[in-house]
């Protein structure tokens, strides 16, 4: 079983690297030297820090309160996308290598996104490949005292990601609600205290905007799902439950208010941040500082969780590897300036996604023929598809290390 193998391998190698034992046998991590020539890799324990990040004092600072006083460490996450060979082939060790590299580079959390359809039949025996993978990842993270941000994509932007057996069922009908309940049951049973964050929909504002007639039944479904997940007796105490919006829903949509029912039914405002203009071209990387400051000003009653903040390196759409590194520097600088408001920052993808994933991204955004969206998503990794580090990877290592202490 591929999933079991990569987790066993990653566990052994992470232990060997962190403890200093077996260094002759452990493979050399492909970490490029930073600007100062340093190749330090940081290892930390974060279980207690994640619990602290979820404390009422840190999360519920409201208007007039000093939200930046006595900040807790920020949890830094990465999505461990695997590398591939020049011909596109993914090796049997690619998943293990990606997880090992992500955790050894300073990430204290893994961000894993899965379509709801991939997680159908949550109680099947033996477990389906997707559930087996999640089980093994949670086991690894628990052993390493790291955490999981699990994004269950009930929807993804404009796309419906439900399992085939309920796609034709109304969102607010019993079969849809019950199947989501079963999924939540299994997530808690499988992951336990390794679960730090659970998002139940990705870029839901895009879905609601593109399916106006479905907004009432979807909202009813989502409120039921939030209530079930948040009041579940097996919910890990530190796990934050919510729905992921685009940052644009708060930055440019005047109709987006904190009184939104789904926001009120969430523990955090979870966001994606992909700075592209209306034509699909990369924005100025330094804009992230202004944008995060605006988000901190607009969102007062909830913590702001950046599920993924990415910047393209493709020159075809006005990006570059240098601009991507500048973005990472500016992103972490902005988080430091408002760190009590941002308990979690997912700094994007480890490697550039596969062509198939780029096509799926463009389709979910509602424009499958967009060359700009394809170019953007195929270049958001901190390392390229073949595994070579971009300058942004060194920036990430330095920035993640800088957030280890308040």
C-alpha positions in Angstrom: 0.0 0.0 0.0 1.6 3.2 -1.2 0.1 5.4 1.6 1.3 3.2 4.4 4.7 3.0 2.9 5.2 6.7 2.5 4.1 7.4 6.1 6.3 4.7 7.6 9.3 6.1 5.6 8.6 9.7 6.5 8.3 8.8 10.2 11.6 7.0 10.2 13.4 9.8 8.3 11.9 12.6 10.3 12.9 10.9 13.6 16.4 10.3 12.3 16.8 13.8 11.1 15.5 15.4 14.2 17.3 13.2 16.7 20.6 13.1 14.8 20.6 9.3 14.7 21.2 7.3 11.6 22.4 10.3 9.6 24.5 8.2 7.4 21.5 6.3 6.2 19.1 9.2 5.9 18.9 10.8 2.5 20.1 14.3 2.0 17.2 16.7 1.9 17.1 18.7 -1.3 17.1 22.1 0.4 18.8 24.8 -1.5 21.0 27.3 0.5 19.3 30.5 1.5 20.5 34.0 0.6 23.0 33.8 3.4 24.2 30.3 2.5 22.3 28.7 5.4 20.6 25.4 5.0 19.3 25.1 8.6 16.2 23.0 9.0 13.9 23.7 12.0 12.1 21.1 14.0 9.6 22.0 16.7 6.8 20.6 18.8 3.6 22.4 18.3 0.7 20.5 19.9 0.5 22.9 22.9 1.0 25.9 20.6 -2.0 25.0 18.4 -4.2 24.7 21.5 -3.0 28.1 22.6 -3.7 29.5 19.1 -7.4 28.5 19.6 -7.7 30.2 23.0 -10.5 32.8 23.6 -8.0 35.5 24.4 -6.2 35.1 21.0 -9.2 34.5 18.9 -11.9 36.8 20.2 -10.3 40.1 20.4 -13.0 42.6 19.3 -13.1 46.3 18.5 -11.3 48.4 21.0 -9.3 45.5 22.4 -5.5 45.1 21.9 -5.6 42.1 19.5 -1.8 42.2 19.0 -0.9 42.0 22.7 1.0 38.9 23.9 0.7 37.0 20.6 1.0 33.3 20.3 3.2 31.6 17.7 1.7 31.4 14.3 1.2 27.9 12.9 2.8 27.7 9.4 1.4 25.1 6.9 2.3 23.8 3.5 0.4 21.6 1.0 2.8 18.7 0.3 2.4 18.5 -3.5 4.7 15.9 -4.9 7.4 16.4 -7.6 7.6 14.5 -10.8 10.3 13.5 -13.4 10.8 15.4 -16.6 8.3 13.1 -18.4 5.6 13.8 -15.7 5.9 10.4 -13.9 5.5 10.4 -10.2 7.8 8.0 -8.3 6.6 5.6 -5.6 8.5 7.8 -3.0 7.3 11.2 -4.2 4.5 11.5 -1.6 6.8 10.6 1.2 9.5 12.9 -0.1 7.1 15.8 -0.2 5.8 15.3 3.3 9.3 14.9 4.7 10.5 18.0 2.9 7.5 20.1 3.9 7.8 19.2 7.6 11.6 19.5 7.6 11.5 22.9 6.1 9.7 24.5 9.0 6.0 23.7 8.3 4.2 22.8 11.5 1.1 21.7 9.7 0.1 20.0 6.5 -2.7 21.3 4.4 -4.6 18.5 2.7 -7.5 19.2 0.3 -9.8 16.5 -0.9 -13.0 16.5 -2.9 -16.0 15.2 -0.9 -16.4 12.6 -3.7 -13.0 11.2 -2.9 -14.1 10.7 0.7 -17.3 8.8 0.0 -17.8 5.6 1.9 -16.0 6.8 5.0 -16.6 3.6 6.9 -15.7 1.1 4.1 -13.5 -1.8 5.0 -10.8 -1.9 3.9 -10.6 1.9 3.8 -10.7 3.6 0.4 -7.3 5.0 -0.8 -8.2 8.5 0.2 -9.3 7.6 3.7 -6.3 5.3 4.1 -4.0 8.2 3.1 -5.6 10.6 5.6 -5.4 8.0 8.4 -1.7 7.5 7.7 -1.0 11.3 7.5 -2.8 11.9 10.8 -0.9 9.1 12.4 2.4 10.7 11.3 1.4 14.2 12.4 0.3 12.9 15.8 3.7 11.2 16.2 5.5 14.3 15.1 3.3 16.6 17.2 2.3 18.5 14.1 -1.3 19.2 12.9 -3.5 18.8 9.9 -5.6 21.4 8.1 -8.1 19.2 6.3 -10.1 20.9 3.6 -13.1 18.8 2.6 -14.3 20.3 -0.6 -18.1 19.9 -0.6 -17.8 22.7 -3.1 -14.8 24.2 -4.8 -15.4 27.7 -6.2 -18.1 27.1 -8.9 -18.0 23.3 -8.8 -20.1 20.8 -6.8 -17.8 18.1 -5.3 -20.5 15.8 -3.8 -20.3 12.0 -4.2 -22.2 10.7 -7.2 -25.0 9.1 -5.1 -26.2 12.5 -3.8 -25.3 14.9 -6.6 -29.0 15.1 -7.7 -30.3 15.5 -4.1 -31.1 18.9 -2.8 -28.5 20.3 -0.5 -30.8 20.6 2.4 -32.3 17.2 2.2 -31.6 14.4 4.6 -29.4 12.2 2.4 -26.9 15.0 1.8 -26.9 16.1 5.4 -26.5 12.5 6.8 -23.7 11.7 4.4 -21.8 14.8 5.6 -22.4 13.8 9.2 -20.9 10.4 8.5 -17.8 12.0 7.0 -17.4 14.3 10.1 -17.7 11.2 12.3 -14.9 9.5 10.5 -12.6 12.5 10.3 -12.8 12.8 14.1 -12.3 9.1 14.6 -9.4 8.9 12.2 -7.5 12.0 13.0 -8.2 12.7 16.7 -5.9 15.4 18.2 -3.9 15.6 14.9 -6.7 17.7 13.5 -6.1 21.4 13.9 -8.5 22.9 11.3 -11.4 21.5 9.4 -12.9 23.4 6.4 -16.1 22.0 5.0 -16.1 23.9 1.7 -13.6 25.8 -0.5 -14.2 29.3 -1.8 -17.9 29.0 -0.9 -18.5 32.6 -1.9 -17.7 31.7 -5.5 -20.2 28.8 -5.4 -23.0 31.0 -3.9 -22.3 33.8 -6.4 -22.5 31.4 -9.4 -25.5 29.3 -8.1 -27.8 32.0 -6.7 -30.9 29.8 -6.8 -29.1 27.2 -4.7 -28.0 29.6 -2.0 -30.9 29.0 0.4 -30.7 25.2 0.4 -26.9 25.2 0.5 -26.8 27.6 3.4 -29.3 25.4 5.3 -27.0 22.4 4.6 -23.9 24.3 5.7 -25.4 25.6 8.9 -26.5 22.0 9.8 -23.0 20.8 8.9 -21.3 23.5 11.1 -23.5 22.8 14.0 -22.9 19.0 13.8 -19.2 19.4 13.5 -18.8 22.0 16.2 -21.0 20.2 18.8 -19.8 16.7 18.0 -18.8 14.9 21.3 -15.6 13.6 19.6 -14.5 16.9 18.2 -10.8 17.6 19.2 -10.8 20.5 21.6 -8.3 22.5 19.6 -9.9 21.9 16.2 -11.3 25.0 14.5 -14.3 24.4 12.2 -15.3 26.7 9.3 -15.8 27.4 5.6 -13.2 28.8 3.3 -13.9 32.0 1.4 -11.8 33.9 -1.1 -10.0 36.9 0.4 -11.8 38.9 -2.3 -15.1 38.2 -0.7 -13.9 40.5 2.1 -11.7 42.9 0.2 -13.9 43.9 -2.7 -17.4 42.6 -2.0 -19.2 45.2 0.0 -22.1 42.8 0.5 -19.9 40.5 2.6 -20.6 41.2 6.2 -19.6 39.4 9.4 -23.3 38.9 10.1 -23.3 36.3 7.4 -24.8 33.1 8.9 -22.0 30.8 7.8 -19.4 33.1 9.4 -21.3 33.3 12.6 -21.5 29.5 12.6 -17.7 29.1 12.2 -14.8 29.2 14.6 -12.6 31.2 12.2 -12.8 33.0 8.9 -10.8 30.7 6.6 -9.5 32.3 3.4 -7.6 31.6 0.2 -5.4 34.4 -1.1 -4.4 34.4 -4.8 -3.5 37.9 -5.9 -4.5 37.9 -9.6 -6.2 40.8 -11.3 -9.4 40.6 -13.4 -7.4 39.5 -16.4 -5.8 36.7 -14.6 -2.4 38.4 -14.3 -0.3 38.6 -11.2 -0.7 41.6 -8.9 2.1 43.5 -7.3 3.5 41.1 -4.7 3.8 43.8 -2.0 0.0 44.3 -2.1 -0.4 41.5 0.4 0.7 43.8 3.2 -2.2 46.2 2.5 -4.7 43.4 1.9 -3.9 41.6 5.1 -4.1 44.9 7.0 -7.6 45.5 5.5 -8.7 42.0 6.4 -7.6 42.5 10.0 -9.6 45.7 10.1 -12.7 44.2 8.5 -12.8 40.9 10.4 -12.9 41.7 14.1 -14.8 38.9 15.8 -13.0 35.8 14.4 -9.5 34.7 13.8 -8.3 34.9 10.2 -6.9 31.6 8.9 -5.1 31.6 5.6 -5.7 28.2 4.2 -3.4 28.9 1.3 -1.7 32.1 0.2 0.0 31.6 -3.2 1.7 33.7 -5.9 2.5 32.6 -9.4 6.1 32.5 -10.8 5.0 32.3 -14.4 6.3 35.2 -16.5 3.4 34.6 -19.0 1.0 36.3 -16.6 3.4 38.9 -15.1 4.8 36.8 -12.3 8.4 35.8 -11.8 10.4 33.7 -9.4 11.9 36.9 -7.9 8.4 38.3 -7.4 7.2 35.1 -5.8 10.0 35.3 -3.2 9.1 38.9 -2.6 5.5 37.9 -2.0 6.5 35.3 0.6 8.6 37.9 2.4 5.8 40.4 2.3 3.2 37.8 3.3 5.1 36.8 6.5 5.9 40.4 7.2 2.2 41.2 7.1 1.4 38.3 9.3 4.0 39.3 11.9 2.4 42.8 11.9 -1.0 41.3 12.8 0.0 38.0 14.2 -2.7 37.8 16.9 -5.3 38.0 14.1 -3.6 35.3 11.9 -3.1 32.1 14.0 -2.4 30.0 10.8 -0.8 30.8 7.5 -0.7 28.2 4.7 2.1 29.4 2.5 0.9 27.5 -0.5 2.1 24.5 -2.3 5.5 22.8 -2.0 5.8 21.9 -5.7 4.0 23.1 -8.8 0.8 21.1 -9.4 0.4 18.6 -12.2 -1.1 19.7 -15.5 -4.2 17.7 -14.6 -4.5 19.6 -11.3 -4.1 22.9 -13.2 -6.9 22.0 -15.6 -9.2 21.0 -12.7 -8.4 24.4 -11.0 -9.4 26.4 -14.0 -12.6 24.3 -14.4 -13.5 24.9 -10.8 -13.0 28.6 -11.2 -15.5 28.5 -14.0 -13.2 29.2 -16.9 -11.7 25.9 -18.2 -10.3 27.5 -21.3 -8.3 30.2 -19.4 -4.6 30.0 -20.3 -4.0 32.6 -17.6 -5.6 30.5 -14.8 -3.6 27.4 -16.0 -0.3 29.3 -16.1 -1.0 30.8 -12.6 -1.9 27.5 -10.9 0.9 25.6 -12.6 3.5 28.0 -11.1 2.4 28.6 -7.5 4.7 26.0 -6.0 7.7 27.0 -3.9 9.6 24.4 -6.0 9.0 23.5 -9.6 7.3 20.4 -10.8 10.7 18.5 -11.2 11.7 19.4 -7.6 14.1 22.3 -8.1 13.8 25.0 -5.5 12.7 28.5 -6.4 14.0 31.5 -4.5 10.6 31.5 -2.6 11.5 28.2 -1.0 14.5 29.8 0.8 12.3 32.7 1.8 9.8 30.3 3.2 12.4 28.5 5.3 13.6 31.8 6.8 10.2 33.2 7.4 8.9 30.0 9.0 11.8 29.9 11.4 11.2 33.5 12.3 7.6 32.7 13.5 8.7 30.0 15.9 8.9 32.5 18.7 6.5 35.3 19.7 
